[in-house]
Structure formats: structure tokens, C-alpha cells
Amino acid sequence: MTLCLRTLALQALTLSDPQLKCTQVQSLWQRHCAGQLQLDTSLPLVAETSIPGRPARPALVAPRLLQRRAMNTVAGRAALIHALAHIEFNAINLALDAVWRFTDMPADYYHDWLLVAQEEAYHFSLLREHLQSLGFEYGDFDGHNSLWEMVEKTQDDVLARMALVPRTLEARGLDAAPPMKHKLAQAGDHAAAAILDIILRDEIGHVAIGNRWFQFLCDERGLELLQTFESLRQQYQAPKLRPPFNMEARKQAGFTEAELAYLNADGF
């Protein structure tokens, strides 16, 4: 019996153990690339358990309640690495959700988002291993749930999902990575800085995927891109992005000159 890619993506999303989730995602990607899975783009699926699956720790708190720690301490660097690992774990979940939830998209859409899930699992594993080398474990610090909250808000419209998750919240990572890398390198944590190089490289591709499918959907629905984006941002109360922006990374991710000018003038 050939299993459906979208069904297996939903199953992986429900897993709460981070290591098991990463292993399942890597296996799913390999099986997909080997042609061992079918893809039924119109198959109706329903999550029968609570999603996403996640461990009991970290505790989830409001972003303003997250404790800031000095970067000149091991605990301070570990807290930053933990925050990044938490983002990557949530990013695995959002990519899997994009695969299973939305029907009747082109086959390339599902391939793209499974690729994202696989790379986010790799990022999480790198960060978790580095966190362990510092004497900590994923769950030792609090985290927040802002990324998944926007995933939930946009569960009924793939256009809104593409606009406000990869193009907005994930694109923030393009801006944040260089200063974070500088802080870590300055503190002597060159291993963490090298991991950030890998993450930035791959995240440019992830944001590009969001841009690709947002443009596709705007074209399909006969919508103007910038006007549609701003309308969705207001409708879903997405955060307005503030400078500084990593303009070069955003260009590589496929933001148009008009979008970049709009970003600089008013902020997404």
C-alpha cells in the first residue's frame, strides 16, 4: 500500500518528542524523494488529536516575559541558542502543517514545504546538540508561541498563510541572524555562529518559497501583491516589521524592488 505524503505529514506533526519528530521528518523526506509516497492533493484530512505535538517543556509564556541574560555567560548564550532552537522546532511544525492542511495546490507546493520541514529539523538538531554541549537541554528555558499562533490564525486560507508566516514572521529571521551571529562570535561561541550561517542560508530559501507561492496565489486569484499583503496584515493583525532589514538576504529571497521600497518607507 502506497501511503499519502499529506497523511504522513499530519502524523509527524502530532509527535511530541522532538527527536522522534526530526527522525520522522527526515525519513518522510527521503521516502518522498525516492518516489515511495503518493500525493493526493484533494484528500480531505482532519487532525484527530491536538496539534502541534510538542513536549511538556519548554513552558510557553508571553514574549515580554522571556528572561534576558548576559551574553558573556554560558547561561546567557545557552538561553539564546535555546530561543533559536525553539523557533526551529516551531518551524518544523508550521512546514508540516502547510503540507497536510491545504488542498488542491500544485505538487511542487507540497515538495517545497516538505523540504522546509526537513531543513528545519536539521537546524533544530544542530542547535539542540550545541545546547547540550553547553550543559543544557531543550526545555530548560521558557519559550513563546507567537509563530504557531499565526499558523492557527491563517488555517483557513493558504494565501494568508503564505503572506504572514514565511514572508513576515520567518523573514524576520533574515534580519535578526547577522547581529545574533556577531554577538555569539564576539562572545567566543564560534560554533554557534557557524550554525547561524547554515540557518541563514537555508532560511533565505524558505522565505523564497513563501514568496513563490504567495505570488502564485495572487496571480491565480487576480490580486495585486502589495495591496493584498497589506490588507491581510491588517486583517490578521500581523506585527509590523521594523528596521534594520537585511536587504541583501531579502533580495535573494525574492522580495521585489517595490516590496523593499515599501518596507523601507513604511515597514511591512
Secondary structure as GFF3:
##gff-version 3
##sequence-region A 1 268
A	DSSP	alpha_helix	5	14	.	.	.	ID=ss1
A	DSSP	alpha_helix	18	33	.	.	.	ID=ss2
A	DSSP	three_ten_helix	63	65	.	.	.	ID=ss3
A	DSSP	alpha_helix	74	101	.	.	.	ID=ss4
A	DSSP	alpha_helix	107	133	.	.	.	ID=ss5
A	DSSP	alpha_helix	146	153	.	.	.	ID=ss6
A	DSSP	alpha_helix	158	164	.	.	.	ID=ss7
A	DSSP	pi_helix	165	170	.	.	.	ID=ss8
A	DSSP	alpha_helix	171	186	.	.	.	ID=ss9
A	DSSP	alpha_helix	190	221	.	.	.	ID=ss10
A	DSSP	alpha_helix	225	235	.	.	.	ID=ss11
A	DSSP	alpha_helix	247	252	.	.	.	ID=ss12
A	DSSP	alpha_helix	257	266	.	.	.	ID=ss13
###
